[in-house]
Amino acid sequence: MGSIFKAYDIRGVYGRDLDEATAEAIGRAFVTFLKCRKVVVGQDMRPHSAPLFAALARGITRQGADVVHLGLCSTPMAYNAINFLNADAGVMITASHNPGEWNGFKLCRDRAIPISGQTGIKDIEKIALSGGFAAAAAVPGKISRFDIEKEYVRHVGALFAMRKPIRAVADYANAMGICEAAAIKPMVALDPLFDTLDGTFPNHEANPLKTGTLRALQARVLSGGYDFGVAFDGDADRAGFVDEKGAVIPMDMITALIAQDILKRGKGKILYDLRSSRAVKEVVQECGGQPMMCRVGHAFIKQQMRAEDALFAGELSGHYYFRDNYFTESSAMATLSIASLLSAGGKPLSELIRPLCRYAKSEEINSEVPDADAVFKRLREAYRNGRMFELDGLSVEFPDWWFNVRSSNTEPLVRLNLEASSPGQLEARQKEILGIIRKS
């Protein structure tokens, strides 16, 4: 059971790593650790999410806490419900973009503050594995039902208005974007792809970060008459976008674009993860906002957003965080931000994106290495003349190029992100840095 407790959530293959007994133990450990009294629980469409809910709820109520069951919902809707219902804690039963045989739990404190490996998952693991639960309550907690959709639609809808009709294609990947889209449909005409809930993912993996999963979306958009396309991941806390020509838009460019929309309505701080293009920082400054670099990972980003009272944060993986959604993700709000910009002006999405693509940028490049510490030592020595900082891994900046190298949390890998002023320089610097990283 120990291997399912990850840096940001609990996740494993159902029937092999995770079963009902495990879920009940996690429920008991969760309440023992947090001492919570009211827990909101949502679930995705995987066939084993229902039995896992029953077992998790049994563990939670056994410890005397009440469960508010949301039923099927997206992760952003669950975050919203924790706040709207003023709950002490929340759990979303999902394995996000993982294949259908996987499942898991995303854990939150009050206000949808995430519980990560550093802030409680390891403690919950220890309690669950050892059986060190608090004594069962004399009177078990109760289970009630609440449908968050109406409130989420109202909450999101109050923040946007369209000046002209917008038409888009939505690829739901048979997953929870179907629920998330309830907040989009009142303002954007959405033509659906794969809009039947099916936890086996019969059409394609629910991961818009993999551009190969976007082919059906691109083809539909290219059939004509659409302003853009959006694709959701399994629990709809991430979204990927294509323009009216079917071109995949880099997710950091979406961060810049949404920042433009938000900063039109009011000035403030905008966070961007350190793998993002320099263009994001530049755009935020040009729009009168205050750009702030942040670490990779939703727990870190949400913590920094709250500390800085930031308006918005964007992550290269397609997570988009809004102060107006309690400093949590909302793919519906990201989609409506794009639609709002298109509705306000006469330019198509491809033209809005073009001036933001100012640099040549690599995709994230993974290298398997036997000794990550030795890699970082070589890089520090080779690039000691650059501006060096270690917010998350090693970042080195020069006037016309920069790179970041981070270690994987789970594998013997280092991950390289690199940007330069021209494609030629990008190619040369990439070859040079990979030579250092992969030196035998």
TIRO-729893 format. One record per residue (C-alpha): residue in three letters; x, y, z. Coordinates in Angstrom, 2 decimals. Each point is the difference from the previous one (the first is absolute). Layout:
# TIRO-729893
@type ALA&u X&v Y&w Z
...
END
This chain:
# TIRO-729893
@type MET&u 0.00&v 0.00&w 0.00
@type GLY&u 2.92&v 2.38&w 0.63
@type SER&u 0.75&v 0.60&w -3.68
@type ILE&u -3.36&v 1.68&w -0.62
@type PHE&u 0.82&v 3.01&w 2.21
@type LYS&u 1.46&v 2.53&w -2.43
@type ALA&u 1.35&v 3.55&w 0.18
@type TYR&u -3.37&v 1.61&w -0.79
@type ASP&u -2.64&v -2.70&w 0.37
@type ILE&u -0.72&v -3.68&w 0.64
@type ARG&u -0.09&v -2.07&w -3.18
@type GLY&u 0.30&v -3.62&w -1.14
@type VAL&u -1.46&v -2.82&w -2.07
@type TYR&u -3.38&v -1.10&w 1.34
@type GLY&u 0.00&v -3.60&w 1.20
@type ARG&u 3.81&v -0.14&w 0.12
@type ASP&u 1.13&v 3.05&w 1.99
@type LEU&u -3.31&v 1.41&w 1.14
@type ASP&u -3.21&v -1.66&w 1.17
@type GLU&u -2.93&v 0.60&w 2.33
@type ALA&u 1.92&v -1.01&w 3.14
@type THR&u 2.71&v 2.50&w -0.90
@type ALA&u -2.58&v 2.71&w -0.66
@type GLU&u -1.68&v -0.56&w 3.37
@type ALA&u 3.37&v 0.18&w 1.76
@type ILE&u 0.79&v 3.24&w -1.84
@type GLY&u -3.36&v 1.43&w 1.07
@type ARG&u 0.67&v -0.82&w 3.63
@type ALA&u 3.58&v 1.33&w -0.20
@type PHE&u -1.18&v 3.19&w -1.73
@type VAL&u -2.38&v 0.89&w 2.84
@type THR&u 2.52&v -1.08&w 2.65
@type PHE&u 2.61&v 2.31&w -1.49
@type LEU&u -2.19&v 3.05&w -0.72
@type LYS&u -2.52&v -0.39&w 2.82
@type CYS&u -2.58&v 1.19&w -2.53
@type ARG&u -3.75&v -0.16&w 0.55
@type LYS&u -1.44&v 0.67&w -3.48
@type VAL&u 1.59&v -1.50&w -3.14
@type VAL&u -1.11&v 0.69&w -3.57
@type VAL&u 0.63&v -2.95&w -2.35
@type GLY&u -0.32&v -0.01&w -3.79
@type GLN&u 0.79&v -2.73&w -2.49
@type ASP&u 0.81&v -0.54&w -3.66
@type MET&u -1.60&v -2.43&w -2.45
@type ARG&u 2.33&v -2.99&w 0.45
@type PRO&u -2.01&v -3.16&w 0.76
@type HIS&u 1.84&v -0.52&w 3.29
@type SER&u -0.50&v 3.57&w 1.25
@type ALA&u -3.41&v -0.93&w 1.44
@type PRO&u 1.21&v -2.95&w 2.15
@type LEU&u 3.03&v 2.03&w 1.06
@type PHE&u -2.33&v 2.81&w 1.09
@type ALA&u -2.08&v -2.40&w 2.07
@type ALA&u 3.13&v -1.32&w 1.74
@type LEU&u 1.58&v 3.44&w 0.50
@type ALA&u -3.27&v 1.35&w 1.42
@type ARG&u -0.22&v -2.98&w 2.32
@type GLY&u 3.44&v 0.86&w 1.37
@type ILE&u -0.78&v 3.71&w 0.34
@type THR&u -3.35&v -0.50&w 1.73
@type ARG&u 1.41&v -2.70&w 2.27
@type GLN&u 2.23&v 2.71&w 1.45
@type GLY&u -3.03&v 2.21&w 0.64
@type ALA&u 0.30&v 2.44&w -2.91
@type ASP&u -2.88&v 0.74&w -2.37
@type VAL&u 0.33&v -0.54&w -3.76
@type VAL&u -1.60&v 2.26&w -2.60
@type HIS&u -0.08&v -2.08&w -3.17
@type LEU&u 0.15&v 2.03&w -3.21
@type GLY&u -0.30&v -3.02&w -2.27
@type LEU&u 1.47&v 0.40&w -3.49
@type CYS&u 1.81&v 3.33&w -0.39
@type SER&u 3.22&v 1.56&w -1.26
@type THR&u 2.85&v 0.73&w 2.38
@type PRO&u -0.51&v 3.79&w -0.37
@type MET&u -3.65&v -0.50&w 0.99
@type ALA&u 1.11&v -1.93&w 3.08
@type TYR&u 2.37&v 2.82&w 0.99
@type ASN&u -2.85&v 2.45&w -0.42
@type ALA&u -2.28&v -2.14&w 2.17
@type ILE&u 2.48&v -0.16&w 2.88
@type ASN&u -0.10&v 3.79&w 0.17
@type PHE&u -3.70&v 0.50&w -0.74
@type LEU&u -1.02&v -2.54&w 2.65
@type ASN&u 2.59&v 1.27&w 2.48
@type ALA&u 1.30&v -3.55&w 0.48
@type ASP&u 2.98&v -0.93&w 2.17
@type ALA&u 1.51&v -2.16&w -2.74
@type GLY&u -0.56&v -1.63&w -3.35
@type VAL&u 0.92&v -3.05&w -2.07
@type MET&u -0.28&v -0.47&w -3.76
@type ILE&u 0.02&v -3.63&w -1.11
@type THR&u 1.89&v -0.02&w -3.31
@type ALA&u 3.20&v -1.05&w -1.71
@type SER&u -0.14&v 3.04&w -2.29
@type HIS&u 1.55&v -0.84&w -3.41
@type ASN&u 1.21&v -3.49&w 0.97
@type PRO&u -1.42&v -3.01&w -1.90
@type GLY&u -3.33&v -1.48&w 1.00
@type GLU&u 1.38&v -2.68&w 2.32
@type TRP&u 1.41&v 2.73&w 2.28
@type ASN&u -1.75&v 1.90&w 2.77
@type GLY&u 0.89&v 2.12&w 2.99
@type PHE&u -0.73&v 2.91&w 2.32
@type LYS&u 0.78&v 3.72&w -0.09
@type LEU&u -0.09&v 1.31&w 3.57
@type CYS&u -0.76&v 3.51&w 1.26
@type ARG&u -0.33&v 1.88&w 3.27
@type ASP&u -2.55&v 2.76&w 0.46
@type ARG&u -0.14&v 2.67&w -2.76
@type ALA&u 1.20&v -2.74&w -2.42
@type ILE&u 3.60&v 0.39&w 1.21
@type PRO&u 1.77&v -3.06&w -1.43
@type ILE&u 1.60&v -2.65&w 2.16
@type SER&u 3.30&v -1.09&w -1.56
@type GLY&u 2.71&v -2.43&w 0.98
@type GLN&u 1.65&v 2.75&w 2.02
@type THR&u -3.18&v 1.23&w 1.70
@type GLY&u -1.83&v -3.16&w 1.00
@type ILE&u -0.04&v -2.85&w -2.52
@type LYS&u 3.00&v -1.64&w 1.67
@type ASP&u -1.69&v 0.37&w 3.40
@type ILE&u -3.20&v -1.53&w -1.35
@type GLU&u 2.03&v -2.81&w -1.55
@type LYS&u 1.64&v -0.75&w 3.35
@type ILE&u -3.33&v -0.08&w 1.82
@type ALA&u -1.67&v -2.14&w -2.69
@type LEU&u 2.84&v -2.52&w -0.18
@type SER&u 0.45&v -0.31&w 3.75
@type GLY&u -3.68&v 0.01&w 0.89
@type GLY&u 0.67&v 2.86&w 2.40
@type PHE&u -3.49&v 1.46&w -0.31
@type ALA&u -1.73&v 2.02&w 2.66
@type ALA&u -2.70&v -1.96&w 1.79
@type ALA&u -3.13&v -0.56&w -2.07
@type ALA&u -2.80&v 2.40&w 0.87
@type ALA&u -2.82&v -1.16&w 2.23
@type VAL&u -2.41&v 1.56&w -2.48
@type PRO&u 1.10&v -0.36&w -3.66
@type GLY&u -0.13&v 2.95&w -2.37
@type LYS&u -2.79&v 0.39&w -2.52
@type ILE&u 0.04&v -0.03&w -3.82
@type SER&u -2.00&v 2.61&w -1.90
@type ARG&u -0.18&v 0.98&w -3.68
@type PHE&u 0.60&v 3.37&w -1.64
@type ASP&u -0.04&v 0.92&w -3.70
@type ILE&u 2.64&v 2.70&w -0.51
@type GLU&u -0.70&v 0.56&w -3.71
@type LYS&u -2.58&v 2.78&w 0.38
@type GLU&u 2.22&v 1.98&w 2.37
@type TYR&u 3.14&v -0.51&w -2.11
@type VAL&u -1.83&v 1.17&w -3.13
@type ARG&u -1.28&v 3.07&w 1.86
@type HIS&u 3.42&v 0.75&w 1.51
@type VAL&u 1.92&v -0.23&w -3.28
@type GLY&u -2.72&v 1.67&w -2.06
@type ALA&u 0.03&v 3.11&w 2.18
@type LEU&u 3.59&v 0.73&w -1.08
@type PHE&u -0.39&v 0.07&w -3.79
@type ALA&u -2.08&v 1.54&w -2.76
@type MET&u 0.21&v -0.53&w -3.77
@type ARG&u -0.41&v 2.91&w -2.40
@type LYS&u -0.60&v -2.23&w -3.01
@type PRO&u -0.72&v -3.71&w -0.51
@type ILE&u 2.96&v -2.36&w 0.34
@type ARG&u 0.01&v -3.55&w -1.35
@type ALA&u 2.49&v -2.66&w 1.11
@type VAL&u 0.63&v -3.74&w 0.00
@type ALA&u 0.47&v -1.78&w 3.33
@type ASP&u 1.78&v -3.35&w 0.22
@type TYR&u -1.14&v -1.55&w 3.25
@type ALA&u 1.95&v -3.26&w -0.43
@type ASN&u -3.02&v -1.80&w 1.55
@type ALA&u 0.93&v 1.59&w 3.32
@type MET&u -0.87&v 2.72&w 2.48
@type GLY&u 0.25&v 2.91&w -2.41
@type ILE&u -3.60&v -0.98&w -0.76
@type CYS&u -0.92&v 1.32&w 3.46
@type GLU&u 2.44&v 2.93&w -0.04
@type ALA&u -1.51&v 1.24&w -3.28
@type ALA&u -3.33&v 0.72&w 1.69
@type ALA&u 1.56&v 3.34&w 1.02
@type ILE&u 1.14&v 0.76&w -3.57
@type LYS&u -3.11&v -0.88&w -2.01
@type PRO&u -2.14&v 2.98&w 1.08
@type MET&u 2.47&v 2.34&w -1.73
@type VAL&u 1.79&v -2.04&w -2.69
@type ALA&u -1.55&v -2.30&w -2.58
@type LEU&u 1.87&v -3.27&w 0.55
@type ASP&u -0.01&v -2.81&w -2.53
@type PRO&u 1.00&v -3.19&w 1.84
@type LEU&u 2.47&v -2.77&w -0.67
@type PHE&u -0.11&v -3.21&w 2.05
@type ASP&u -2.73&v 1.26&w 2.33
@type THR&u -1.07&v -3.32&w 1.51
@type LEU&u 1.45&v -0.73&w 3.44
@type ASP&u 2.19&v -3.09&w -0.27
@type GLY&u 2.78&v -0.68&w 2.49
@type THR&u 1.74&v -2.38&w -2.40
@type PHE&u 0.89&v 2.94&w -2.31
@type PRO&u -1.04&v -1.78&w -3.20
@type ASN&u 1.07&v 2.77&w -2.42
@type HIS&u 3.29&v 1.39&w 1.32
@type GLU&u 1.96&v 0.75&w 3.15
@type ALA&u -1.41&v 2.99&w 1.88
@type ASN&u 3.24&v 1.98&w 0.00
@type PRO&u 0.12&v 3.18&w -2.13
@type LEU&u 3.69&v 0.43&w 0.82
@type LYS&u 0.60&v -2.83&w -2.50
@type THR&u -0.69&v 1.70&w -3.30
@type GLY&u -0.81&v -3.32&w -1.68
@type THR&u -3.23&v -0.12&w 2.03
@type LEU&u -1.16&v 3.21&w -1.69
@type ARG&u -0.26&v -1.33&w -3.56
@type ALA&u -3.75&v -0.54&w 0.06
@type LEU&u -0.48&v 3.48&w 1.45
@type GLN&u 2.21&v 1.56&w -2.66
@type ALA&u -1.88&v -1.79&w -2.77
@type ARG&u -3.40&v 1.15&w 1.30
@type VAL&u 1.15&v 3.61&w 0.37
@type LEU&u 1.39&v -0.10&w -3.53
@type SER&u -3.41&v -1.09&w -1.29
@type GLY&u -0.83&v 3.69&w 0.22
@type GLY&u -1.90&v 2.69&w 1.83
@type TYR&u 1.62&v -0.36&w 3.41
@type ASP&u 1.85&v 2.65&w 2.02
@type PHE&u 2.16&v -2.52&w 1.90
@type GLY&u 0.12&v -3.46&w 1.53
@type VAL&u 0.51&v -1.09&w 3.61
@type ALA&u 0.98&v -3.41&w 1.36
@type PHE&u -0.34&v -1.03&w 3.66
@type ASP&u 1.97&v -2.54&w 1.98
@type GLY&u -1.65&v -2.78&w 2.00
@type ASP&u -1.19&v 2.05&w 2.98
@type ALA&u -0.16&v 3.30&w -1.94
@type ASP&u 2.47&v 1.94&w 2.11
@type ARG&u 2.18&v 0.42&w -3.12
@type ALA&u -0.84&v 1.24&w -3.47
@type GLY&u 1.76&v 0.23&w -3.34
@type PHE&u -1.00&v 2.28&w -2.87
@type VAL&u 0.23&v 0.12&w -3.79
@type ASP&u -0.64&v 3.09&w -2.10
@type GLU&u -2.51&v 0.40&w -2.83
@type LYS&u 2.54&v -1.53&w -2.41
@type GLY&u 0.43&v -3.09&w 2.16
@type ALA&u 3.49&v 0.98&w 1.20
@type VAL&u 0.88&v -1.10&w 3.53
@type ILE&u 0.65&v 3.01&w 2.24
@type PRO&u 2.87&v -0.37&w 2.49
@type MET&u -1.42&v 0.05&w 3.50
@type ASP&u 2.24&v 2.84&w 1.18
@type MET&u -1.37&v 2.12&w -2.85
@type ILE&u -3.48&v -0.70&w 1.38
@type THR&u 1.28&v 1.28&w 3.36
@type ALA&u 1.06&v 3.24&w -1.69
@type LEU&u -3.29&v 0.30&w -1.85
@type ILE&u -2.15&v -0.55&w 3.11
@type ALA&u 2.17&v 2.49&w 1.88
@type GLN&u -0.85&v 2.59&w -2.68
@type ASP&u -3.73&v -0.61&w 0.56
@type ILE&u 0.24&v 0.15&w 3.80
@type LEU&u 2.20&v 3.10&w 0.07
@type LYS&u -2.55&v 1.86&w -2.16
@type ARG&u -2.40&v -0.32&w 2.91
@type GLY&u 2.43&v 0.92&w 2.77
@type LYS&u 3.70&v 0.13&w 0.77
@type GLY&u 1.86&v -2.33&w 2.31
@type LYS&u 2.48&v -2.84&w 0.28
@type ILE&u 0.20&v -2.82&w -2.56
@type LEU&u 1.98&v -3.18&w 0.72
@type TYR&u 1.65&v -2.12&w -2.67
@type ASP&u 2.00&v -3.19&w 0.50
@type LEU&u 3.72&v 0.28&w -0.63
@type ARG&u -0.14&v -2.17&w -3.15
@type SER&u -2.13&v 2.62&w -1.76
@type SER&u 1.21&v 2.23&w -2.83
@type ARG&u 1.47&v 3.40&w 0.82
@type ALA&u -2.85&v 1.33&w -2.09
@type VAL&u -2.40&v -0.70&w 2.89
@type LYS&u 1.88&v 2.37&w 2.30
@type GLU&u 0.23&v 2.60&w -2.75
@type VAL&u -3.72&v -0.14&w -0.83
@type VAL&u -1.00&v 0.35&w 3.66
@type GLN&u 2.22&v 3.06&w 0.34
@type GLU&u -1.33&v 1.50&w -3.24
@type CYS&u -3.55&v -0.38&w 1.34
@type GLY&u 0.83&v 1.75&w 3.27
@type GLY&u 0.16&v -3.12&w 2.13
@type GLN&u 2.70&v -1.25&w 2.33
@type PRO&u 1.53&v -3.29&w -1.24
@type MET&u 1.33&v -2.46&w 2.58
@type MET&u 1.86&v -3.23&w -0.75
@type CYS&u -1.04&v -3.08&w 1.96
@type ARG&u 0.95&v -3.63&w 0.53
@type VAL&u -1.55&v -2.86&w -1.94
@type GLY&u -2.83&v -1.85&w 1.78
@type HIS&u -3.50&v 0.98&w 1.06
@type ALA&u 0.68&v -0.11&w 3.74
@type PHE&u 2.86&v 2.51&w -0.31
@type ILE&u -1.87&v 2.23&w -2.44
@type LYS&u -3.17&v 0.18&w 2.12
@type GLN&u 2.03&v 0.79&w 3.10
@type GLN&u 1.84&v 2.83&w -1.76
@type MET&u -3.21&v 1.31&w -1.57
@type ARG&u -1.61&v 0.30&w 3.41
@type ALA&u 3.08&v 1.61&w 1.53
@type GLU&u 0.17&v 2.58&w -2.80
@type ASP&u -3.76&v 0.33&w -0.55
@type ALA&u 0.72&v -0.64&w -3.69
@type LEU&u -2.77&v 0.40&w -2.56
@type PHE&u 1.02&v -2.95&w -2.15
@type ALA&u 2.67&v -2.65&w -0.52
@type GLY&u 0.80&v -2.17&w -3.00
@type GLU&u 2.01&v -3.20&w -0.14
@type LEU&u 1.65&v -1.50&w -3.08
@type SER&u -1.97&v -3.22&w 0.52
@type GLY&u -3.32&v 1.76&w -0.64
@type HIS&u -1.07&v 0.76&w 3.57
@type TYR&u -1.55&v 3.48&w 0.18
@type TYR&u -0.66&v 1.42&w 3.47
@type PHE&u -2.34&v 2.87&w 0.85
@type ARG&u -0.33&v 2.08&w 3.13
@type ASP&u -3.68&v 0.21&w -0.94
@type ASN&u -0.24&v -3.77&w 0.41
@type TYR&u 1.56&v 0.00&w 3.46
@type PHE&u 3.57&v -0.15&w -1.37
@type THR&u -0.70&v -3.33&w -1.71
@type GLU&u -0.26&v -1.26&w -3.56
@type SER&u -3.01&v 0.63&w -2.21
@type SER&u 0.14&v -1.24&w -3.57
@type ALA&u -3.39&v 1.60&w -0.57
@type MET&u 1.38&v 3.40&w 0.98
@type ALA&u 3.08&v -0.52&w -2.20
@type THR&u -2.25&v -0.83&w -2.96
@type LEU&u -2.25&v 2.98&w 0.62
@type SER&u 3.02&v 2.31&w 0.30
@type ILE&u 1.04&v -1.03&w -3.52
@type ALA&u -3.56&v 0.38&w -1.24
@type SER&u -0.26&v 3.43&w 1.65
@type LEU&u 3.05&v 1.29&w -1.85
@type LEU&u -1.33&v -1.31&w -3.30
@type SER&u -3.41&v 1.48&w 0.67
@type ALA&u 1.42&v 3.42&w 0.82
@type GLY&u 2.09&v 0.43&w -3.17
@type GLY&u -0.01&v -0.79&w -3.66
@type LYS&u 3.18&v -2.08&w -0.12
@type PRO&u -0.02&v -3.81&w -0.17
@type LEU&u 1.87&v -1.99&w 2.64
@type SER&u 2.97&v -0.71&w -2.27
@type GLU&u 0.58&v 3.76&w -0.37
@type LEU&u -0.28&v 0.58&w 3.75
@type ILE&u 2.62&v -2.69&w 0.62
@type ARG&u 2.45&v 0.98&w -2.73
@type PRO&u 1.54&v 3.08&w 1.74
@type LEU&u 0.49&v -2.05&w 3.19
@type CYS&u 2.21&v -2.63&w -1.67
@type ARG&u 3.16&v 2.09&w 0.22
@type TYR&u 2.66&v -2.64&w 0.64
@type ALA&u 1.10&v -3.47&w -1.06
@type LYS&u -0.87&v -2.45&w 2.76
@type SER&u 0.61&v -3.70&w 0.56
@type GLU&u -2.51&v -2.49&w 1.27
@type GLU&u 0.89&v -1.59&w 3.33
@type ILE&u 2.83&v -2.46&w -0.71
@type ASN&u 0.54&v -2.95&w 2.37
@type SER&u 3.37&v -1.67&w 0.52
@type GLU&u 0.56&v -3.13&w 2.06
@type VAL&u 3.07&v 0.54&w 2.19
@type PRO&u 1.68&v -2.21&w 2.62
@type ASP&u 1.08&v 2.94&w 2.21
@type ALA&u -2.07&v 3.19&w -0.11
@type ASP&u 2.25&v 1.76&w 2.52
@type ALA&u 2.97&v -0.45&w -2.33
@type VAL&u -2.03&v 1.44&w -2.88
@type PHE&u -0.87&v 3.12&w 1.97
@type LYS&u 3.61&v 0.43&w 1.09
@type ARG&u 1.18&v -0.11&w -3.64
@type LEU&u -2.67&v 2.49&w -1.06
@type ARG&u 0.85&v 2.44&w 2.80
@type GLU&u 3.64&v -0.06&w -1.02
@type ALA&u -0.66&v 0.29&w -3.75
@type TYR&u -2.41&v 2.95&w 0.33
@type ARG&u 1.44&v 1.80&w 3.04
@type ASN&u 0.04&v 3.28&w -1.95
@type GLY&u -3.79&v 0.06&w -0.37
@type ARG&u -2.60&v 1.24&w 2.47
@type MET&u -0.57&v -3.15&w 2.02
@type PHE&u -2.82&v -0.79&w 2.44
@type GLU&u -1.54&v -3.13&w 1.52
@type LEU&u -3.68&v 0.76&w 0.53
@type ASP&u -0.81&v -3.42&w -1.48
@type GLY&u 2.96&v -2.01&w -1.25
@type LEU&u 2.67&v 2.12&w -1.69
@type SER&u -0.82&v 3.01&w -2.16
@type VAL&u 2.64&v 1.99&w -1.89
@type GLU&u -0.81&v 3.19&w -1.91
@type PHE&u 1.98&v 1.86&w -2.63
@type PRO&u -1.11&v 3.10&w -1.93
@type ASP&u -1.20&v -1.95&w -3.04
@type TRP&u -0.68&v -3.50&w 1.35
@type TRP&u -0.73&v -1.96&w 3.17
@type PHE&u -0.51&v -3.55&w 1.23
@type ASN&u -1.41&v -1.87&w 2.97
@type VAL&u 0.86&v -3.56&w 1.06
@type ARG&u -2.10&v -1.79&w 2.64
@type SER&u 0.13&v -3.50&w 1.46
@type SER&u -3.04&v -2.25&w -0.24
@type ASN&u -1.75&v -0.77&w 3.30
@type THR&u -0.59&v -3.63&w -0.97
@type GLU&u 2.54&v -1.10&w -2.63
@type PRO&u 3.80&v 0.21&w -0.59
@type LEU&u -0.57&v 2.82&w -2.48
@type VAL&u 0.93&v 3.63&w -0.39
@type ARG&u -2.27&v 2.28&w -2.02
@type LEU&u 1.37&v 2.79&w -2.20
@type ASN&u -1.91&v 3.08&w -1.16
@type LEU&u 1.84&v 2.46&w -2.23
@type GLU&u -0.80&v 3.23&w -1.85
@type ALA&u 2.10&v 2.17&w -2.31
@type SER&u -0.33&v 3.04&w -2.23
@type SER&u 0.20&v -2.02&w -3.24
@type PRO&u -0.55&v -3.60&w -1.19
@type GLY&u 3.67&v -0.31&w -0.89
@type GLN&u 1.16&v 1.00&w 3.45
@type LEU&u -2.62&v -2.27&w 1.59
@type GLU&u 1.32&v -2.99&w -1.95
@type ALA&u 3.63&v 0.76&w 0.87
@type ARG&u -0.66&v 0.58&w 3.71
@type GLN&u -2.22&v -3.07&w 0.26
@type LYS&u 2.72&v -2.21&w -1.48
@type GLU&u 2.58&v 1.57&w 2.31
@type ILE&u -2.03&v -0.43&w 3.21
@type LEU&u -1.13&v -3.53&w -0.81
@type GLY&u 3.64&v -0.89&w -0.59
@type ILE&u 0.74&v 1.09&w 3.57
@type ILE&u -3.06&v -1.71&w 1.47
@type ARG&u 0.55&v -3.29&w -1.81
@type LYS&u 3.77&v -0.15&w 0.41
@type SER&u 0.94&v -3.55&w 0.97
END
